[in-house]
């Protein structure tokens, strides 16, 4: 079971936290954006997609492909998971 420490919820430690890795990737995304050329890069949508696709893939693998179990582990409704999988072209 994921603990608060593993999810980076404790501000006093970064052991096992995703935050430094996410911050590094956001900096890389920002470095690739030319604000003079791109008016609306939709960074939020890009970051969300980059995080959700591997998250859903790994959680589904962990749950043996069972979408109900994966949705419960993610804390989202099964229909939400199914919609996102469909939107991303993933098949669970």
C-alpha positions as CSV (number, residue, x, y, z in Angstrom):
1,X,0.0,0.0,0.0
2,X,1.3,3.5,-0.9
3,X,2.2,5.5,2.1
4,X,2.3,9.3,2.4
5,X,6.1,9.1,2.4
6,X,6.1,7.2,-0.9
7,X,3.7,9.8,-2.5
8,X,5.8,12.7,-1.3
9,X,3.2,14.0,1.2
10,X,5.8,14.7,4.0
11,X,7.4,18.1,3.4
12,X,10.4,17.3,5.7
13,X,11.8,14.6,3.4
14,X,12.3,13.8,-0.2
15,X,13.1,10.2,0.2
16,X,11.0,8.3,-2.4
17,X,9.1,11.5,-3.3
18,X,8.0,11.9,-6.9
19,X,8.2,15.7,-6.6
20,X,11.9,16.2,-7.6
21,X,11.4,14.0,-10.6
22,X,8.3,15.8,-11.7
23,X,9.9,19.2,-11.1
24,X,12.9,18.1,-13.3
25,X,10.5,17.0,-16.1
26,X,8.5,20.3,-15.9
27,X,11.7,22.3,-16.2
28,X,12.6,20.2,-19.3
29,X,9.2,20.8,-20.8
30,X,9.5,24.6,-20.1
31,X,13.0,24.6,-21.7
32,X,11.5,23.2,-24.9
33,X,8.8,25.9,-25.1
34,X,9.5,29.1,-27.1
35,X,7.0,31.6,-25.7
36,X,7.5,33.8,-28.8
37,X,6.3,31.0,-31.1
38,X,3.7,29.2,-29.0
39,X,0.8,31.2,-27.7
40,X,-0.9,28.4,-25.8
41,X,1.3,25.3,-25.2
42,X,-1.3,23.9,-22.8
43,X,1.4,22.8,-20.4
44,X,-1.2,21.4,-17.9
45,X,-2.6,19.0,-20.5
46,X,0.9,17.9,-21.6
47,X,2.0,17.3,-18.0
48,X,-1.2,15.5,-17.1
49,X,-0.9,13.2,-20.1
50,X,2.8,12.5,-19.4
51,X,1.9,11.5,-15.8
52,X,-1.4,9.7,-16.3
53,X,-0.4,7.3,-19.1
54,X,2.4,5.6,-17.2
55,X,0.4,5.8,-13.9
56,X,-2.6,4.1,-15.4
57,X,-0.4,1.5,-17.3
58,X,1.5,0.5,-14.2
59,X,-1.5,0.4,-11.9
60,X,-3.4,-1.7,-14.4
61,X,-0.4,-4.1,-14.7
62,X,-0.2,-4.2,-10.9
63,X,-3.9,-5.1,-10.7
64,X,-3.7,-7.8,-13.4
65,X,-5.7,-5.7,-15.8
66,X,-8.7,-5.4,-13.5
67,X,-10.1,-1.9,-14.1
68,X,-12.3,-1.9,-11.0
69,X,-9.3,-2.7,-8.7
70,X,-7.1,-0.2,-10.6
71,X,-9.8,2.5,-10.2
72,X,-10.2,1.8,-6.5
73,X,-6.4,2.0,-6.0
74,X,-6.3,5.3,-7.9
75,X,-9.2,6.6,-5.9
76,X,-11.3,7.4,-9.0
77,X,-14.5,5.9,-10.4
78,X,-14.2,3.0,-12.8
79,X,-16.0,5.0,-15.5
80,X,-13.5,7.8,-15.2
81,X,-10.6,5.4,-15.6
82,X,-12.3,3.8,-18.7
83,X,-12.8,7.2,-20.2
84,X,-9.2,8.3,-19.7
85,X,-7.9,5.0,-21.0
86,X,-10.1,5.5,-24.1
87,X,-8.9,9.1,-24.5
88,X,-5.3,8.1,-24.3
89,X,-5.8,5.1,-26.7
90,X,-4.9,2.6,-23.9
91,X,-6.7,-0.7,-23.5
92,X,-6.8,-2.1,-20.0
